[in-house]
């Protein structure tokens, strides 16, 4: 490790051009866990320099998603767009020290250069035409960019904490732009300066940024030569998340934004936290870990080198586990939001112990609870309606008479009464319970029928049975 545990500083640096996607959420989680595990700091930077595509709505969605997942940060977010002058200042330092130079190549010249490279089937890269030229050769007041003078010889080696040793020949890295002709800094420069100024020690990000590390290190090393105290960060590049078909996760695989799992799919934050944790990281055979256990156990050695595959069914299974574990009052409030004004929180909380064992998500929980708040007359679904033939409706009339005389409205008493009636009629209990469920709930699926009778109460139960009786 390049730094002591106490000095660990990680950062999550999303671009606010859209929602917080699952890959970004997992990167945020791994950074947060690594910092918490080592007693360090977790920081957040909003990389909003793309003014055309960055939006306040996206910033709000990212902050909301991180907060929902329970990822807190040790300082207010840094907004990259507010630091442009600092980025430019570093570019000028590099320029003054000879680690960067002015490039006066026009857009037309650069396009002609690329056309020639395409024709010769060569890699498209800047050819260094102004690297050693005297700026005095440029026309007076000609616009220029500032390019980094990257090492021309040798190689750069990164001991990546996930990928292992990775080597790139320096000749493969061209002299890229630090400052555009209008004086604005490029992403590559801004990231390096911000990481340094924020004191970031460990850069944990997707492996699609691995090439960027080899482009960013020359800036870091040049500034270290100028100022000192610009150490190389520790890198850990995490494999991307793939869909079940092995392709990179995208919209065609379904919802990819955190807010969609929260709002549309009814996933609990602790379930998504746990699922993302296990998506590319492991500790033995442990599948379900609490937040505290995750902090205690997480380290980069457990991150695999291969892409992980997103499995919605596995997430739903895990979500079902967390729904069964969740506090009934909390679940009732979440379900009430889905049911609207008709929902009675007290009744929902009373029903939750019999509703939640059947549900994999909040939508199923809300669907299962909907019967509690139906107003007569309400329609039956197709299967329920098919159950209520003439014989079934006649039995409902008999059940209504029997239950109307029932003074002890408890599960044990109601069950004993219905069993007794089934025996008297020479029927299996299901022949009475199934039409009773249809009349009470309008469906063929619900919690246990005696739980339903208790939750609805005697008056409402008799009204619903009577509405369907012959």
N, C-alpha and C positions, 0 to 999 in steps of 0.2 A: 504494500500500500504506500502511496506517495505521501500520505499525510496521516497524522494521528486521528484516532476516532473522534476525539473532542472537536477537531477542526473540520469535520465533514460538512460541506455545504452543497446541496443539490438544488437543481432548478427545473421547473417545468415551464416550457416556453411555447405556448400555442399561438398560432396565427388566427386572428378572429375573422376568418373569411367564411365561416359556416359553423355548424354545430360542433359540440365536443364529441368526436367519434370514438368508437371503442378502443382503437389503437392508441389514441391520445390519452384516453382515460386510464388505460393500463400503464402507459409511460408515466403519467402523473402519479399513479399509485406506487409504482416501483421506486420512483424518486422519493416520494414521501416516506415510504417504509424504510428505505435505506438510511435516510436522514434520522428518522425516529429510532431505528435499531442502533445507530451509532451515537445517539445523543447529540446529533448535529442540528443544522438548520435546513428547513425546506423552504425554498423561495419560489415566487411566481413572477414570470415576465410575460407580458402581452406583446407579441411581435406584430405591431400594427402599422408597419411602415408602408404597406401596400394600401395607399389611401383610397384607391378605386374600389377595392374588394373588401376592405375591413369595415365592419359595421358595429354600431353600438349594440344592436340586437344580438350579434354573435358574441360580443364581449359579455353581455348579460347572461347569455345561454351558457357560456363556458364557466363563468363564476358561479352560476346557479347549480350547474352539474357537479362541479368540484365540491361545493358546499353540501349538496345532497349526498354525495359519497362519503362525506365526513373528512375531507382532506383540508386541513387548516394549514395556514402558512405563517411563518415567523416574522414577516414584514409585509407592509402593503404592497400590492402588485407594482412592478416597474413597467412603465409604458415606453416601449422602445422609441416611439415617434417623438417623445419629449427630449430625447438625448442626441439628436442629430448633430448638434454643435460639438458635443464631446467626441462623437465618432470622427468628425472631420478634423478635430484637433489631433487625434492619434494619427490620422492619415498624413497631416502636415509634419508631425514628428518623424514619421517614416521617410517622408520626402526629404526633409532637411538632413537626415542621417544617411541618405543614399540607399535606403532599403526600398524605396519606391521612386518612381519617375513619372514625368509628364508624357502622355502619349497624345500626339496631335493627329493621329490617323482619323480621317473622316469616315462617316458611316458608309459612303460609297466605296472607299478604299477597302474597308473591312469586309464589305459584302463581296467585292471582287476577289479578295484573298480567300474567302470561304468557297466561292465558286471554283477557284483553281484547286483548292484542296479536295472538293467533291470530285472534280474531274480526274484528279490523280488518285482518288480513293484513299485519301489520307485523313487522319482524324482532324476534326474541325477545332482548331485552337489558334490563339493569337501567336503570330510568328515572331514577336519581339522586335518589330521593325523600329521602334523608338527606344529600345532598351539602352542602347549605347550611343544614340545620336545626340548631337548638341541641340538643346532646345532653341538655340539662336537660329537654327535652320528653319524653324516654323515661321509662317507669316505673322506679321504683327497682329496682336490681339486675337489670334486664332483660338477657338475653344479647344480645351484639352480635358482628358480624363487623367486620373492618377492611378497607375498600376503598380502592384506589388512586384518587386524584383525577387522572384522565387529562386531558390537554389537550382543551379543548372546541372550539377553533377551529384553523384552519390545516390543515396536512398534514404527514405524515412521509414522508421519502424515504429509501430504502435503495439504495445502489449495490452491488447483489449481484454477487459475482464470477462467478456462473454465469448468473443470470437477467437481469442488467443492471439498469437503473434501475426501481425499483418504488415507486409512490406510493400512499398510503392517506390518505383524509381522516380527521382525528382524530375527527370527530364519529361515525365508524363504530365507534369503540372505546369500549365502556362502562366504567364504573368497576367493575372486577372485584375479587374477593375476594383479599386477601393472607393474612389470618388467619381461620380458621373460628371459629365461636362457641366451640368447645372450646379455642381457642388454638393449634391446630396450623396450620402453614404450608401453603399450596397449592403445587402443582407449579410454577406460573408464578413465584412468588416464589423458591422454593428454587433453581431453575435459575439465575436471575440472580445470586443471592448466591454460589452455588457457583462459577459461572464467574468472577466477580470475584475471589473469594478464592483460586482456583487460578491466577489470572493468565492466564486464557485470552484470547488475542488474536484467534484465528480460529475461528469456529463453522461447521463444515462438517457439514451434516446433510441429511436428505431434504427435498424441497420441500413435503412435507405439513406442515412446521414453519414455512413462510414467514409465515403469519398470526401465529404466536407471536412472531416477531421484532418485529412492530409493537406487540404487547402488552407485550413485555419491555423495549423501549427506553425507555418512560416511567419505569420503575423506575430504570434505569441513569442516565438524565439527571437525575432527581430526586435520587438519591444523589450524583451528581457536583456538583449545586448545593449539597448539604449539606456534603459532605466534600472534594470534589475527588478526582482520581485514580480516577474511574470512567469511563474512556473507552469510547466505542462500540466494540464488537468489529467485525472484518471478517466479513461474512456470505457464505456460499457455500451455496446451497440446490440440492441435486442432484436431478434428475428421478428418479422412482421406477423400479423394474424391473417390466416387464410380462411376461406369458406370451406364448407364440407367437400366441395369439388376440388380443393387444392389450389384454387386461384386466390389472388389477393382479395381480402374482404372488401366488398363494395356494395353499393345500393341494391344491386341485383340479388344479393344474398338476403335481402330483407332490411330491417331497421339497423342502421349503423350508428345512430346518435344516441347518446346517453338519455336525452330527454324523451326519446321514443320508448325506451324500455321503462322509464318511470311513468310516463303519461298514458301511452297507448297500450303497452303490454302488461302493466301492473306489477312490475318487478320491485321488490324491496331493495333499498340501498345496500343493506348488509349482504344480500344474496349476490348482487352484481359485484360488490367489493370482493367477496370470497371467490366468485367465479373468475374475475379478472386476475386475481392473485394466482390462481392455479392454472391460468392460461399461459404456459411457458415457464412456470416456476413450480418446483415441487419440493416437498420434504417427506421422504418416505412414501407411505401410502395414505397420508392424511389428506382428506378431501375437505372437511369442514373445519375451519379455524376461526376463532374469534379475532377481533381486531387486536387485542393484546397479545394473543398467541402469534399472530402474523408479524407484529413488531418484534417480538422476541426471537422469531425464527428466521426472518427474511435476511438473506444475504445474496450477493451476486453469484456465488458459486452454485446456487440452485437453479439458475436460469439456463435453459437449454439452448443449444445452437440451432435447432431446427425450427421452422415456422410452426406455430400451433394452429389447430383447427377449431374454429368457433362452432359450437354445437348447441343450438337453441334448446333441444330437448333436455340436455344436461343442465342448462341454466334453469329451465322450468322445474326440473326435479329438485334442484338445489333451492329454488325459490319456494317450492312447496314445503321443504324442510323448515325454512326460516319463517314462513307463515304460521306453521304449527307451533314454532317457538315464540312467536311475537306476543306482546302484551295485548289483551283483548280490547282494552280501551283505545290503544293506539290504532289497532286494526279497524275498530268501529268508526273512528274519525276518518280514516282513509277511504273506507267503503262508503261512508255517508257522502263524501265528495262525489263519488261516482253515481250514487242513487238520486241525488238532488234533494229538493225541499221536503219530499215525502218521508225521508228517513228519520227514524226516531233513534237517537243515540243510545238511550237506555235499553231499548228493546234489542238493538244490534249487539250491544255488549252482552246482554243475557243470552243471545243466540250464538255468539261467536264460538263457544266451546264445541258446539255440534256442527257449525258451518265450516270451520277452518280445516278439519282433517280431510275434507273432500276437495280442497282448492289448491291449485298450483300457482295462482296469481290473484291479484286484487280484482281483476275483471270477473274471474270465476267466482270469487267470494261475493262480489256484488250481485252477480247473476243468481247465485244460490240463496241470497238474502232477499231477493226482490219479492218473493211471495208474501213476505211479512207485511208489505205495505200496499198490497193490491186492494182496490176498492170494488165492491160488488156493484153491478155485475161485471166480471172480468172474463175475457175469452180463455178457452182451454187451448193448449197446443194440440197439434194433430194427433199425437200418440195418446194424450190424455183423453181427448174427445172420443177416440176409437174405443177406449176402455169402457165408456159409459153407455153400454147398451141398455135395453129395457130391464133386464134382470139386475144389472148393476145398480140402476137408479132405484129399483124396488128395495134392494138391500140397503142403499143409502137412507131411504125413508125409515127403514127399521132401525138402522144405527142412530138416526136422529132422535127417534123416540126413546131409545135406550139411553143415549148420552144426555138427553134433556132431563132424565130422572136421576142422573149421576150427581151425587152430592160431593163425592170425594174426587176432585179433579187433579189427580196425581198420576204420574207415569204408571206406577204399580197397579193402581185401581183401574185405570183405563185399559191397560193391557189385559188384566184379568177379565174385565167385562167383555172385551172384544173376543178373547179366546173362548170364553163361555158361549158367546153368541155363535161363533164358528162351529163349535161342537154341537150345539142345538140344531144348526142347519145342516150338519154333516159336510161342512166345507173346510178346505184348508184356510189358514189365516190370511194367505195372500189374496184370496177371492174377495175378502172384505177390505184388506189394507190397501190394495192397489186402486180400486175406485175411490176409496176414502182419500188417498193421496191426490188423485186427480181433482177431486172436488175442492180440497183444501188449498192446493198450490197452483192448480192449472197446468201441472206438468207431471211427468212420471218419474222425476228424479228430485229427491229432496233429502234432508236429514231424516232420521228415524221418525216414523209416523206419530209415535207417542210424544217425541220431542216437539213435533210440529203442533200437536194439539195443546201442549202446555204453553208454547210460545204464543200461539194465537189467543189462548184463553177460551173459556167456555162459550161466552156470548158470540164471539166472532166465528169460532169453529162451528157452532150450530147454525149460524146464518149461512156460512159457505156450504155446509152439507145440505141444508134445506134448499138452497138455490139450485142444486143439481139432483135432488131427490125426485122420484116419480110421483 
